[in-house]
């Protein structure tokens, strides 16, 4: 039965900090600003991920990503 797997990408731009959580417990914390976030979202998009939601407040953005299994 088809379904989705989910991941998150979190960016705190005042700290230039990006955190990516992928299925299977794969967590990455990377330095980066706007250009790195765009590059990372593009890279994940090329792997079949799309943005399901995005939330933001103050200096923080959180994307929920999904990809069909």
C-alpha positions, 0 to 999 in steps of 0.5 A: 500500500503506497504511503509517505515518509516524512522529514523535517528541516529547521532553520534558525537564521540568526544562528545560521543553523540548519537541522535536517531530520530524515527517516531512520534517525538520520539527523544532520546539523549544518551551518548555513544561511539562505543560500544553503537552505535553498540548495538543501531544499533543491537537493532534497527535491531532486531525491523526491522530497516535497514541502508538505508544510512550513511554519515560521516565527521570529527567527525560525522556520520549520519545513515538513517534507514528504516523499512517496514510498 
